[in-house]
Amino acid sequence: MLENSFGHQGNFAPDGLTFYLTQMNRGIGGYLYPVDLTDPSNPQMLPPWQFLGDGRSHENWLNPKGFLPGVPAGTRLYAGQPGLLGNTGSSIGPDGLVIEDVSDYQFRRPNPQIRIISKLFWDDQGQAEQMLPVKIKGRPYIISTDESGGAAGAGGLRAACARGASAGGYPNVIDVSDETHPKIVAKIMLEVSLPANCSLMLNDPPDAGGAIPNYSAERCTVETRRRSNLRQDCRLHALSQAVSRPRQRQGESQRSQRSQRQREGRARVGDLDR
């Protein structure tokens, strides 16, 4: 049992000897709980790390062997730091990727510290989560996801549309070959994620409980993280340009419109590189 922990998501270091558990509270002062699994039958809590600034992870991933030249596996933690427009409690942001050096935990050094290597934030989505490391043609990338998009921020969907944000979250492809200067090189946007289509959802019927329908891509996966092929296996309706929507048939109900967008939003993100 981890004392004072209220866990949310976790991931193993590549060697399986350390587990990093994120918490439900990702606000300033939130904690990350590393666990020593050298003896799986007797897990031991390592010193928790408290974040007094950026680095608070909604979800975290670690660098596999050979991901970055000269960087030992399990020494980089890719934190999806969640944020929404306006102060929303634990998700105060900024929203995006924080690259952290967790070498002290990986190598079991005394008095372990986590050091921030770099940050990359964006303001057109919300609740950054997955930060999946993949290799595309030998180059290291992070595939990010956001689970709520701009609609979950202050003012809701209408405000998101007005400021040109995406209603739902979508994956970014982030080049981390220079880990001190990560940069977004592609946005994997379905039609339903395009800001130009945001207003088309304003009259959608709410989900059960009254919530705004959420078409966000909370998860993105690849067949093999070592050799991915983004062009061949991301079956998407749009990757930087809008695709014309079919003209609405007379008498088509709002619910039918929503079903149409759900069909348009289906994509296969398979082997992002062979």
C-alpha positions in Angstrom: 0.0 0.0 0.0 1.3 3.5 -0.9 0.6 5.8 1.9 -1.3 9.0 1.0 -1.5 7.9 -2.7 -4.6 8.3 -4.8 -3.3 6.8 -8.0 -4.5 7.5 -11.5 -2.2 5.9 -14.1 1.2 4.4 -14.2 3.9 2.9 -16.3 6.9 0.7 -15.9 10.5 1.5 -16.8 11.7 -0.6 -19.7 13.6 -3.0 -17.4 10.5 -3.6 -15.3 12.2 -2.7 -12.1 10.5 0.7 -11.4 6.8 1.7 -11.7 5.9 5.4 -11.8 2.3 6.1 -10.5 0.6 9.4 -11.3 -2.0 10.8 -9.0 -5.5 12.1 -9.2 -4.3 15.5 -8.0 -2.1 17.0 -10.8 -2.1 20.5 -9.4 0.8 22.5 -8.0 2.2 20.4 -5.1 1.1 17.1 -6.6 3.2 14.0 -6.3 4.6 11.2 -8.4 5.0 7.8 -6.7 8.0 5.7 -7.9 7.9 2.0 -6.8 10.8 -0.4 -6.7 9.8 -3.8 -8.1 13.2 -5.5 -8.0 11.4 -8.1 -5.9 7.9 -8.2 -7.4 6.6 -10.1 -4.4 7.7 -7.3 -2.1 7.3 -3.9 -3.8 9.0 -1.0 -2.1 8.0 2.7 -2.3 10.9 4.9 -3.3 10.8 8.6 -2.1 7.8 10.3 -3.7 8.6 13.4 -5.8 6.6 16.6 -5.2 6.1 18.9 -8.2 6.2 22.6 -7.1 5.9 23.7 -10.7 5.6 22.0 -14.1 6.0 18.3 -14.6 2.8 17.1 -13.0 1.8 14.1 -15.1 -1.7 13.0 -16.0 0.0 10.0 -17.7 3.7 9.1 -18.1 5.8 7.1 -20.5 9.5 6.3 -20.4 12.2 6.0 -23.0 12.8 2.5 -24.3 16.3 1.1 -25.1 17.8 2.8 -28.2 15.2 5.6 -28.3 17.6 8.4 -27.8 21.3 7.9 -28.8 23.5 7.8 -25.7 20.6 8.1 -23.3 20.1 5.0 -21.0 16.7 3.4 -21.2 14.3 4.4 -18.4 16.0 7.7 -17.6 13.5 9.9 -19.4 9.9 10.3 -18.3 7.5 11.9 -20.8 4.8 13.6 -18.8 1.5 14.6 -20.2 0.7 17.6 -18.1 -3.1 18.3 -18.1 -4.4 21.8 -18.6 -7.7 23.5 -19.6 -8.5 27.1 -20.4 -9.4 28.7 -17.0 -8.5 27.3 -13.6 -10.0 23.9 -13.3 -8.6 22.6 -10.0 -6.0 19.9 -10.6 -5.8 20.5 -14.3 -4.4 24.0 -14.2 -1.8 23.3 -16.9 -0.2 24.6 -18.9 -1.3 21.7 -21.2 1.3 19.6 -23.0 4.6 17.7 -22.7 7.2 17.9 -20.1 10.4 15.8 -20.5 12.0 14.8 -17.2 15.3 13.3 -16.2 14.5 10.4 -13.8 18.0 8.9 -13.8 18.3 9.2 -10.0 15.4 6.8 -9.6 16.5 4.5 -12.4 19.9 4.1 -10.8 18.7 4.1 -7.2 20.8 7.1 -6.2 20.3 8.4 -2.7 18.1 11.5 -2.3 16.7 11.1 -5.8 15.7 14.2 -7.7 13.7 14.8 -10.9 15.0 17.4 -13.3 13.1 19.1 -16.0 14.8 18.9 -19.4 12.3 20.7 -21.6 8.6 21.7 -22.0 6.3 22.0 -24.9 2.8 23.4 -24.3 -0.2 24.1 -26.5 -3.5 26.0 -25.9 -5.9 24.6 -28.5 -6.8 21.4 -26.7 -7.2 20.1 -23.1 -6.1 17.5 -20.6 -2.9 16.2 -22.2 -2.5 12.5 -21.4 -0.6 9.8 -23.4 3.0 10.6 -24.5 3.9 7.5 -26.5 7.6 7.2 -27.7 8.0 5.8 -31.2 10.7 5.7 -33.9 9.7 6.8 -37.4 12.4 6.1 -40.0 15.0 5.9 -37.2 14.0 9.3 -35.7 12.5 9.6 -32.2 9.0 11.0 -31.8 6.4 11.3 -29.1 2.7 10.8 -30.0 0.6 12.9 -27.7 -3.1 12.7 -27.0 -5.5 15.1 -25.2 -8.6 13.6 -23.8 -11.0 16.6 -23.8 -10.1 19.2 -26.3 -11.0 22.9 -26.0 -14.7 22.2 -25.2 -13.9 21.3 -21.6 -12.3 24.7 -20.8 -14.0 27.8 -19.5 -17.1 28.7 -21.6 -17.5 25.2 -22.9 -17.9 24.3 -26.6 -19.2 27.7 -27.8 -16.2 29.5 -26.3 -13.8 26.9 -27.8 -15.3 27.5 -31.3 -15.1 31.2 -30.9 -11.3 31.1 -30.1 -10.5 28.7 -32.9 -9.8 25.7 -30.7 -10.5 22.1 -31.5 -13.7 20.8 -29.9 -12.0 17.5 -29.1 -8.5 16.4 -28.4 -6.3 14.9 -31.1 -2.7 13.5 -31.4 0.3 15.6 -32.0 3.5 14.1 -33.5 6.4 15.6 -31.6 10.0 15.4 -32.8 12.3 14.8 -29.7 15.5 14.2 -31.6 16.8 17.3 -29.7 15.2 16.6 -26.3 16.0 20.1 -25.1 13.8 21.6 -27.9 10.9 19.3 -28.8 8.7 20.5 -31.6 5.3 19.5 -33.1 5.8 18.3 -36.7 2.3 17.0 -37.5 -1.2 17.1 -36.1 -3.4 14.0 -36.6 -6.8 15.6 -36.9 -10.0 13.9 -37.9 -12.8 15.9 -39.4 -14.5 16.1 -36.1 -11.3 17.7 -34.6 -10.9 20.5 -37.2 -11.6 23.9 -35.7 -13.5 24.8 -38.8 -16.0 22.2 -38.0 -16.4 23.1 -34.3 -19.6 25.1 -34.7 -21.3 22.1 -36.5 -21.5 20.4 -33.1 -23.1 23.2 -31.2 -26.6 21.7 -31.7 -25.6 18.1 -31.0 -27.8 16.5 -28.3 -25.9 16.0 -25.0 -24.6 12.7 -23.8 -26.3 11.0 -20.8 -26.1 13.2 -17.8 -26.0 16.4 -19.9 -22.3 16.3 -20.8 -21.0 17.7 -24.1 -20.3 14.8 -26.6 -16.6 14.1 -26.6 -14.9 12.9 -29.8 -11.4 13.2 -28.4 -8.6 10.6 -29.1 -7.6 9.6 -25.6 -5.4 6.8 -26.9 -3.2 6.3 -29.9 -1.3 3.0 -30.5 1.2 1.6 -32.8 1.9 -2.0 -33.9 5.6 -1.6 -33.1 7.1 1.4 -31.3 10.6 0.8 -32.8 9.8 1.1 -36.5 6.6 3.0 -37.2 5.1 4.2 -40.5 2.8 7.2 -40.0 1.9 7.7 -43.7 1.0 4.1 -44.4 -1.0 3.2 -41.3 -2.8 6.2 -40.0 -6.2 6.0 -41.8 -7.4 9.5 -41.3 -9.9 11.8 -43.0 -7.7 14.9 -42.5 -4.1 15.6 -41.6 -3.7 19.3 -42.1 -6.5 20.2 -44.5 -10.3 20.0 -44.3 -12.2 17.3 -46.1 -15.6 18.3 -47.5 -18.5 17.1 -45.4 -21.4 15.4 -47.3 -24.5 17.6 -47.7 -27.1 17.0 -45.1 -30.2 15.2 -46.3 -33.5 16.9 -45.8 -35.1 15.8 -42.5 -31.9 14.3 -41.1 -32.1 14.4 -37.3 -29.5 15.9 -35.0 -28.7 12.4 -33.7 -28.1 11.2 -37.2 -25.7 14.0 -37.7 -23.8 12.9 -34.6 -23.7 9.3 -35.9 -22.3 10.5 -39.2 -19.5 12.4 -37.4 -18.7 9.3 -35.3 -18.4 7.3 -38.5 -16.2 9.9 -40.0 -14.1 9.9 -36.9 -13.1 6.3 -37.1 -9.4 5.8 -37.9 -6.9 3.0 -37.7 -3.7 4.0 -36.1 -1.7 0.9 -36.7 2.0 0.3 -37.3 3.3 3.9 -37.4 6.4 2.7 -39.2 8.0 -0.4 -40.7 
